[in-house]
Structure formats: C-alpha cells, structure tokens
Amino acid sequence: MYKEWLKIKWIVVGLALINVLVILNIYLDLSNTFKELAANSVVGQFQAYEIVFYYDIKNIILVTGLLLGVFQFFPEISQSRLKLTFHLPVKENKLMLQMTSVGVFILLLIFIIDAFLLSIVCIKLLPKEFFDSMLMTTLPWYVGSIVTYCWVIIIFVEPNWTKRIISIFLALGIISLFYAGSGFSAYSNSIFYFILLAVFCSAIIFLSAYNFKRGIC
C-alpha cells in the first residue's frame, strides 16, 4: 500500500490543491458578490432560482476520481507491472482490494476536505438551509467520482477489447446519472440507490481482475 502512495503522491497533492483553490475561488466570488449587492437580494435569488453557487466544484470532483484512476493504473498496464504483481502467490482479489483501497481512501480524504471548506463558506456567508442543501447536493458528485475511479480501473484492467469498449459506454451512462441533477438537493431521495450502484460498480473491478489474471496464466 505504501508503494501505491509513492506512485501517486504528486498527483494526489496536485488534485488536492486544485480542489482547495477552486473552493477558495468560490468563496472570493461569493464575498465580492455580497460586497456589490445586498445580501438579502443575493440570498433571495439563490433560493428563487436554486442557483448552486458552488457549481464549479462539480466537474473538479469528477476529474479528481478520473485522473487518480488514470495515474494509478495506466502505469500498471502500460509497463506490465500488474502482470508481474499478479504472478505473486496472492489472490488477485486481495491485490486489487489493496490497490483500490488506497485510491478510495485518498478520494474520501480529499472530499472530506472539500465538504469541510464548503461548509465554512456556507456557514460564514449564508443561512443554515444552504449548508444543509449543500451536503445533499454535493454527495452524489462525491459518490460519482468514486464510481468514475472504479470504472477507470475496470477499463484499464479488462484485457478483452470488446468488453473494454462496452465498459466505456456503460461507464459514461452510469457516471452521467450522478451529475445530471440540477438545483438544490436534486437527488436527496436517491442517495441510497447511488451508494448501492457504487458498490455494484466496485465489484466489477474484481471481474476485470479475474479476466486479466486468466489472460496471463
């Protein structure tokens, strides 16, 4: 697991910094808006039109999961590292669980930092209901990023090109579900199903690992 950290530490630092900088920019933009316009007017417009003022973080959250998966697993495939790893006297499922656990843990850590910083923005500048809606609005984005990370792994590890192409289309369809909602708490009643979908997608990783191991043995 330490080997995984050494491999991706710089991309992790970079992604974390980008997330923090985007949230800082959101805070500065909102602060400037309150300086130029009456606070009640701004809050009223946010509520009336369900303006998600932290929308910029949505795509960054998605890209965070995507890039982490690419930087962690592309070298494993392109340099045949995974092939060598799978020749170790350890079950492929255990090896994949160890590798993906590092990535998921890092994503969770980054997203906890994101949620904490966004919470500070909401609590400092806006009424309490914005804090509550922010958590429910962004949660599907965070889960969607983890699902994106899982599909990147599935696509890279799957050795069969036909299955790999099918996986790409499946990934695009499933990931889009997490980011299709608009407005405050658009998917508040669907969080449980999103989590179940995330668990299902993560399980497919082990099927790809099985196919990969079978292809090299």
C-alpha positions in Angstrom: 0.0 0.0 0.0 2.9 2.3 0.7 4.1 1.6 -2.9 0.8 2.8 -4.2 1.2 6.1 -2.3 4.7 6.6 -3.6 3.4 6.1 -7.2 0.6 8.7 -6.9 1.6 11.1 -4.2 2.3 14.0 -6.6 -0.9 13.7 -8.5 -2.7 13.5 -5.1 -1.1 16.7 -3.9 -1.9 18.4 -7.2 -5.6 17.3 -7.2 -6.0 18.3 -3.5 -4.5 21.8 -4.3 -6.8 22.2 -7.3 -9.9 21.3 -5.2 -8.8 23.8 -2.5 -8.1 26.6 -5.0 -11.5 26.1 -6.7 -13.3 26.4 -3.3 -11.2 29.4 -2.4 -12.2 31.0 -5.7 -15.9 30.2 -5.0 -15.5 31.9 -1.6 -13.9 35.0 -3.1 -16.5 35.3 -5.8 -19.3 35.0 -3.3 -17.7 37.5 -1.0 -17.3 40.0 -3.8 -21.0 39.5 -4.8 -22.1 40.4 -1.3 -19.9 43.5 -1.4 -21.6 44.7 -4.6 -25.2 43.6 -3.9 -27.4 43.5 -0.9 -27.1 40.1 1.0 -30.9 39.7 1.2 -31.2 40.2 -2.6 -28.4 37.6 -3.4 -29.8 35.0 -1.0 -33.3 35.6 -2.4 -32.1 35.0 -5.9 -30.2 31.9 -4.9 -33.4 30.5 -3.3 -35.8 31.6 -6.0 -33.8 30.2 -8.9 -32.0 27.4 -7.0 -28.6 28.8 -8.0 -25.9 26.4 -7.0 -23.1 28.9 -6.3 -20.5 26.1 -5.8 -21.3 24.5 -9.2 -17.6 24.9 -10.3 -16.5 22.2 -7.9 -18.8 19.7 -9.6 -16.5 19.0 -12.6 -13.4 19.1 -10.4 -14.8 16.4 -8.2 -15.4 14.3 -11.3 -12.0 14.9 -12.8 -10.3 14.1 -9.4 -11.6 10.5 -9.5 -10.8 10.2 -13.2 -7.2 11.4 -13.0 -6.4 9.4 -9.9 -7.5 6.2 -11.6 -5.5 7.0 -14.7 -2.3 7.9 -12.9 -2.6 4.9 -10.6 -3.4 2.2 -13.1 -2.2 3.3 -16.5 1.5 2.7 -15.5 0.5 -0.7 -14.1 -0.9 -1.8 -17.5 1.5 0.1 -19.9 4.6 -1.1 -18.1 3.3 -4.6 -17.3 3.6 -4.0 -13.6 0.2 -5.5 -12.9 1.2 -8.6 -14.8 4.2 -9.1 -12.5 2.1 -8.3 -9.4 -0.4 -10.9 -10.3 2.3 -13.6 -10.5 2.8 -13.2 -6.8 1.4 -16.0 -4.6 -1.5 -13.8 -3.6 -5.1 -13.9 -4.8 -5.8 -11.2 -7.4 -8.9 -10.1 -5.5 -6.8 -9.3 -2.4 -4.2 -7.4 -4.5 -6.9 -5.4 -6.2 -8.6 -4.6 -2.9 -5.3 -3.3 -1.5 -4.6 -1.1 -4.5 -8.1 0.3 -4.9 -8.5 0.8 -1.1 -5.6 3.3 -1.3 -7.3 5.3 -4.1 -10.7 5.3 -2.4 -9.2 6.4 0.9 -7.4 9.3 -0.8 -10.6 10.3 -2.6 -12.6 10.3 0.6 -9.9 12.4 2.3 -9.9 15.0 -0.5 -13.7 15.1 -0.4 -13.9 15.5 3.3 -11.6 18.5 3.0 -13.9 19.8 0.2 -17.0 19.4 2.2 -15.4 21.0 5.3 -14.3 24.1 3.3 -17.6 24.4 1.5 -19.3 24.1 4.9 -17.2 27.0 6.2 -18.3 29.1 3.1 -21.9 28.3 3.7 -21.9 28.9 7.4 -20.0 32.1 7.2 -21.9 33.8 4.4 -25.3 32.2 4.1 -28.3 31.0 6.1 -28.3 27.5 7.6 -30.5 25.9 4.9 -27.8 26.5 2.4 -25.4 24.4 4.5 -27.9 21.5 4.7 -28.7 21.6 0.9 -25.0 21.8 0.0 -24.3 18.5 1.7 -27.2 16.8 -0.1 -26.4 18.4 -3.4 -22.7 17.5 -3.5 -22.9 14.0 -2.0 -23.9 12.4 -5.4 -21.0 14.2 -7.0 -18.6 12.7 -4.5 -20.0 9.2 -4.9 -20.0 9.7 -8.7 -16.2 10.5 -8.6 -15.5 7.2 -6.7 -17.6 5.4 -9.3 -15.6 7.1 -12.0 -12.4 5.9 -10.3 -13.7 2.4 -10.3 -14.7 2.4 -13.9 -11.2 3.7 -14.9 -9.7 0.7 -13.2 -12.2 -1.7 -14.8 -11.4 -0.3 -18.3 -7.6 -0.4 -17.8 -7.5 -3.9 -16.2 -10.0 -5.6 -18.5 -7.8 -7.4 -21.2 -10.6 -8.0 -23.7 -11.0 -5.1 -26.1 -14.7 -5.8 -26.8 -15.5 -5.9 -23.1 -13.3 -2.8 -22.6 -15.3 -0.8 -25.2 -18.6 -2.0 -23.7 -17.3 -0.9 -20.3 -16.5 2.6 -21.6 -20.1 3.1 -22.8 -21.5 1.6 -19.6 -19.3 3.9 -17.6 -20.4 7.0 -19.5 -24.1 6.1 -18.9 -23.7 5.3 -15.2 -21.4 8.2 -14.3 -23.7 10.7 -16.0 -26.5 9.7 -13.6 -24.6 11.2 -10.7 -24.2 14.6 -12.3 -27.4 15.0 -14.2 -29.4 16.7 -11.4 -29.7 20.5 -11.1 -30.8 22.7 -8.3 -30.5 22.1 -4.5 -30.7 18.5 -3.2 -31.9 17.3 -6.6 -31.0 13.7 -5.7 -31.7 13.7 -1.9 -34.2 10.8 -2.2 -31.8 8.7 -4.4 -28.6 8.7 -2.3 -29.2 5.2 -1.0 -29.6 3.9 -4.6 -26.5 5.8 -5.7 -24.4 4.1 -2.9 -25.8 0.7 -4.0 -24.8 1.4 -7.6 -21.3 2.5 -6.4 -20.9 -0.8 -4.6 -22.1 -2.8 -7.6 -19.6 -0.9 -9.9 -16.7 -1.5 -7.5 -17.5 -5.2 -7.5 -16.9 -5.3 -11.3 -13.3 -4.5 -10.7 -12.8 -8.0 -9.4 -14.3 -9.5 -12.5 -11.8 -7.5 -14.6 -9.0 -8.6 -12.4 -10.1 -12.2 -12.8 -10.2 -11.8 -16.6 -6.7 -10.2 -16.5 -5.3 -13.0 -14.3 -6.8 -15.7 -16.5 -5.3 -14.0 -19.6 -1.7 -14.1 -18.3 -1.7 -17.5 -16.8 
